[in-house]
Amino acid sequence: SSDESGVTPGFQTVPNTMQLRILERREQSALKECLRQREKRNKESPETKAEELKQTLAKLEDQSRARFEKLEEQNAARFQAIDGKISESQAVLDLVRASILQAPGSPRGRQRRSEQTRRRSPSSSSQEGSP
């Protein structure tokens, strides 16, 4: 009873170290849970969702732009390759045409001969018909 005489009514005694640590851990745990709940509420707010959507949209736009630019580069390279092949083919065709026109039995030469043959044919047939 002499121990209680120095205690003011309405005040609690100071907890020992072990109890104090338990209380501190509970307080830290409660604080962490409170912060988690606040972060969860903030994530669900329309402003936060709108910001997340803007970031996602910007990321997708960048990806699309990069993909489009890559395709443009590939198309330019393909066009140059095809243009080069067409130029090569045209050069070969020009060489073939030149060699055909210079050849002794060229189509123009054949045309002239066939025209000459046609001219002779009626006269030769008339000669055969008149004995």
C-alpha positions as CSV (number, residue, x, y, z in Angstrom):
1,S,0.0,0.0,0.0
2,S,3.0,2.2,0.6
3,D,3.9,1.7,-3.1
4,E,0.6,3.0,-4.3
5,S,0.8,6.2,-2.1
6,G,3.3,7.8,-4.6
7,V,1.1,7.1,-7.6
8,T,-1.2,9.9,-8.7
9,P,-4.7,8.6,-9.4
10,G,-5.7,8.5,-13.2
11,F,-2.1,8.0,-14.5
12,Q,-0.8,4.7,-15.7
13,T,2.6,3.3,-14.8
14,V,5.4,3.5,-17.4
15,P,5.5,0.1,-19.3
16,N,8.6,-1.9,-19.1
17,T,11.0,-2.1,-22.2
18,M,9.5,-5.2,-23.6
19,Q,5.9,-3.9,-23.5
20,L,7.1,-0.6,-24.9
21,R,8.7,-2.4,-27.9
22,I,5.5,-4.4,-28.5
23,L,3.5,-1.1,-28.5
24,E,5.9,0.5,-30.9
25,R,5.7,-2.4,-33.3
26,R,1.9,-2.2,-33.2
27,E,2.0,1.5,-33.9
28,Q,4.4,1.0,-36.8
29,S,2.2,-1.7,-38.2
30,A,-0.9,0.4,-37.9
31,L,0.9,3.3,-39.6
32,K,2.0,1.1,-42.5
33,E,-1.5,-0.2,-42.9
34,C,-2.8,3.4,-42.9
35,L,-0.4,4.4,-45.6
36,R,-1.3,1.3,-47.7
37,Q,-5.0,2.2,-47.4
38,R,-4.3,5.9,-48.4
39,E,-2.2,4.8,-51.4
40,K,-4.9,2.4,-52.4
41,R,-7.5,5.2,-52.2
42,N,-5.3,7.6,-54.2
43,K,-4.8,5.0,-56.9
44,E,-8.5,4.6,-57.3
45,S,-9.1,8.4,-57.7
46,P,-10.2,9.5,-61.2
47,E,-7.2,11.9,-61.4
48,T,-4.7,9.1,-60.7
49,K,-6.4,6.8,-63.2
50,A,-6.4,9.6,-65.8
51,E,-2.7,10.2,-65.2
52,E,-2.0,6.5,-65.6
53,L,-4.0,6.4,-68.8
54,K,-2.1,9.4,-70.2
55,Q,1.2,7.7,-69.4
56,T,0.1,4.5,-71.0
57,L,-1.2,6.4,-74.1
58,A,2.1,8.3,-74.4
59,K,4.1,5.0,-74.2
60,L,1.9,3.4,-76.9
61,E,2.2,6.4,-79.1
62,D,6.0,6.3,-78.8
63,Q,6.0,2.6,-79.6
64,S,3.8,3.1,-82.6
65,R,5.9,6.0,-83.9
66,A,9.1,3.9,-83.5
67,R,7.5,1.0,-85.3
68,F,6.2,3.2,-88.1
69,E,9.6,4.9,-88.6
70,K,11.3,1.4,-88.7
71,L,8.8,0.3,-91.4
72,E,9.4,3.5,-93.4
73,E,13.2,2.8,-93.3
74,Q,12.6,-0.8,-94.4
75,N,10.3,0.3,-97.2
76,A,12.8,2.8,-98.4
77,A,15.5,0.1,-98.5
78,R,13.1,-2.3,-100.3
79,F,12.2,0.4,-102.8
80,Q,15.9,1.1,-103.5
81,A,16.5,-2.6,-104.0
82,I,13.6,-3.0,-106.4
83,D,14.6,0.1,-108.2
84,G,18.1,-1.2,-108.6
85,K,16.8,-4.5,-110.0
86,I,14.5,-2.7,-112.5
87,S,17.4,-0.6,-113.6
88,E,19.5,-3.7,-114.1
89,S,16.7,-5.4,-116.0
90,Q,16.2,-2.3,-118.2
91,A,20.0,-2.3,-119.0
92,V,19.9,-6.0,-120.0
93,L,16.8,-5.4,-122.2
94,D,18.5,-2.4,-123.8
95,L,21.5,-4.6,-124.6
96,V,19.3,-7.4,-126.0
97,R,17.4,-4.9,-128.1
98,A,20.6,-3.4,-129.5
99,S,22.0,-6.8,-130.3
100,I,18.8,-8.0,-132.0
101,L,18.6,-4.8,-134.1
102,Q,22.3,-5.2,-135.1
103,A,22.0,-8.9,-135.9
104,P,21.8,-10.0,-139.6
105,G,18.4,-11.7,-139.2
106,S,16.9,-8.9,-137.2
107,P,13.1,-8.5,-137.2
108,R,13.3,-5.4,-139.3
109,G,15.4,-7.3,-141.8
110,R,12.8,-10.1,-141.8
111,Q,10.0,-7.7,-142.4
112,R,11.7,-6.3,-145.5
113,R,12.4,-9.7,-146.9
114,S,8.8,-10.8,-146.3
115,E,7.6,-7.6,-148.0
116,Q,9.9,-8.3,-150.9
117,T,8.6,-11.9,-151.0
118,R,5.0,-10.7,-151.2
119,R,5.8,-8.4,-154.0
120,R,7.4,-11.2,-156.0
121,S,4.7,-13.7,-155.2
122,P,2.0,-12.1,-157.4
123,S,4.4,-11.5,-160.2
124,S,5.8,-15.0,-160.0
125,S,2.3,-16.5,-159.9
126,S,1.3,-14.4,-163.0
127,Q,4.4,-15.7,-164.8
128,E,3.4,-19.3,-163.9
129,G,-0.1,-18.7,-165.2
130,S,1.0,-17.5,-168.7
131,P,2.8,-20.1,-170.7
